[in-house]
Amino acid sequence: VNSKNKEENAALIVAVKNGHTGGVDAVSKAGADLNLKSKDGGTELILAGGNGRTGSVDALMKAGADLNIRDEDGTALILAVKNDHTGSVNALIKAGADLDHKGRDGDTAIVLVSGDGRTGSENVLIKAGADLNLRNKDGGGALMAEVVDGKARMTNTINISGTSSVVPVWRWGTLL
């Protein structure tokens, strides 16, 4: 059940790529390795999350796939957020995915969505308790990303959600 085709993908990867939730269920029940990496280093859950295959995300999580396994770009949650798949983001968070996992550049999911208009995922992450104070490799964080991109929506969201009362203040090109 874990044998690979000529493209070096196992049946479970093929089912996820094609959005066949029934195939995901069947292959999982047949004993497929739920964390088997494809030739590009991703797992079935990372592929499903990154492509917005919420049905496959749900099926893989129910079958016991590792929520926090990562490839070179990050976890399923990071890729779901990057690609603005709010349904997958919600499913992964409800199942207990690590909200504050850092991807390749040190960005967490909340840093990735901050300032780029993906308010659906941003609101979900804030309400779920994502740490707004974590920094990436360049020292930037969620509030910095919003202000730099000129979309300081997060201050309103933070106040509404009750997570914090932080208001970004710029002085000499630095967020204080």
C-alpha positions in Angstrom: 0.0 0.0 0.0 3.1 2.3 0.4 4.6 1.3 -3.0 5.2 4.2 -5.3 4.4 4.8 -8.9 6.8 6.0 -11.6 6.5 9.6 -10.3 7.6 8.2 -6.9 4.2 8.9 -5.3 2.4 6.5 -3.1 -1.3 5.8 -3.5 -2.2 8.1 -0.5 -0.4 11.1 -2.1 -2.2 10.4 -5.4 -5.6 10.3 -3.7 -4.8 13.6 -1.9 -3.5 15.3 -5.1 -6.7 14.4 -6.9 -9.0 15.3 -4.0 -10.4 11.8 -3.6 -11.4 11.8 0.1 -12.9 8.3 -0.2 -9.5 7.1 -1.6 -7.7 8.8 1.3 -10.0 6.9 3.7 -9.6 3.6 2.0 -5.8 3.7 1.6 -5.5 4.9 5.2 -7.6 2.0 6.5 -5.5 -0.4 4.4 -2.4 0.6 6.5 -0.8 3.4 4.4 2.0 5.3 6.1 0.3 8.6 6.9 3.6 10.5 7.2 5.3 9.1 4.2 7.2 11.9 2.4 6.7 12.4 -1.4 9.7 13.0 -3.7 9.5 16.7 -3.0 9.6 16.1 0.8 6.0 16.8 1.7 3.6 14.5 3.4 0.0 13.9 2.5 -1.3 16.3 5.1 1.1 19.0 4.0 -0.1 18.6 0.4 -3.7 18.5 1.5 -3.4 21.6 3.7 -1.4 23.5 1.1 -3.9 22.8 -1.6 -7.1 23.4 0.4 -8.3 19.8 0.3 -10.2 20.2 3.6 -11.9 16.8 3.2 -8.5 15.1 2.8 -7.1 17.1 5.8 -10.0 15.9 7.9 -9.6 12.3 6.8 -5.9 12.3 7.4 -6.2 13.8 10.8 -8.9 11.3 11.8 -6.6 8.5 10.6 -3.7 9.8 12.8 -1.4 11.8 10.5 1.2 13.9 12.3 -0.2 17.5 12.4 3.2 19.1 12.9 5.5 17.2 10.6 7.2 19.6 8.2 8.8 19.8 4.9 11.3 22.5 3.7 8.5 25.2 3.8 6.8 24.3 7.0 3.8 22.4 8.3 0.4 21.8 6.8 -0.9 24.8 8.8 1.9 27.1 7.4 1.1 26.0 3.8 -2.7 26.3 4.3 -2.2 29.9 5.6 0.3 30.8 2.8 -2.3 29.7 0.2 -5.3 31.2 2.0 -7.2 28.0 2.6 -9.2 29.0 5.6 -11.2 25.8 5.7 -8.0 23.8 6.1 -6.6 26.3 8.5 -9.7 25.9 10.7 -9.6 22.1 10.5 -5.9 22.0 11.4 -6.3 24.4 14.3 -9.3 22.5 15.7 -7.2 19.3 15.6 -4.4 20.9 17.6 -1.8 22.0 15.0 1.0 24.1 16.5 0.0 27.7 15.9 3.5 29.0 16.6 5.6 26.7 14.5 8.2 28.6 12.5 8.7 27.9 8.8 11.9 28.1 6.8 12.3 31.9 7.2 11.3 31.8 10.8 7.8 33.1 10.0 4.9 31.7 12.0 1.4 31.4 10.4 0.3 34.7 11.9 3.3 36.6 10.5 2.6 35.1 7.1 -1.0 36.5 7.0 -0.3 39.8 8.6 -0.5 42.7 6.3 -1.4 40.9 3.1 -5.2 41.0 3.3 -5.9 37.4 4.4 -8.1 38.5 7.3 -10.1 35.2 7.5 -7.0 33.2 8.5 -5.6 36.0 10.5 -8.8 36.2 12.6 -8.9 32.5 13.1 -5.2 32.4 14.2 -5.6 35.3 16.7 -8.8 33.8 18.2 -7.0 30.5 18.5 -4.2 32.1 20.5 -1.3 32.5 18.0 1.6 34.3 19.7 1.7 37.8 18.2 5.1 38.5 19.7 7.2 35.9 18.0 9.8 37.2 15.6 11.1 35.7 12.3 14.8 35.5 11.4 14.8 39.2 10.3 13.4 40.3 13.7 9.9 41.1 12.2 6.7 40.0 13.7 3.0 40.1 13.0 2.4 43.7 13.9 5.6 44.8 12.0 4.3 43.0 8.9 1.0 44.8 9.1 2.5 48.3 9.6 5.2 47.8 6.9 2.6 46.7 4.4 0.4 49.7 5.3 -2.5 47.6 6.5 -2.6 48.0 10.3 -5.9 46.1 10.7 -4.5 43.8 13.4 -4.6 46.5 16.1 -8.4 46.6 15.7 -8.6 42.8 15.6 -6.5 42.4 18.7 -8.6 44.8 20.6 -11.8 43.1 19.5 -10.6 39.6 20.3 -9.3 40.7 23.7 -5.9 39.1 23.0 -3.9 42.3 23.7 -4.1 46.0 23.7 -0.9 46.5 21.7 -1.0 49.5 19.3 1.9 49.8 16.9 3.8 53.1 17.2 6.5 54.1 14.6 9.4 56.3 15.6 12.5 56.7 13.4 11.5 53.8 11.2 11.2 51.3 14.0 8.1 49.7 15.5 8.1 50.4 19.2 
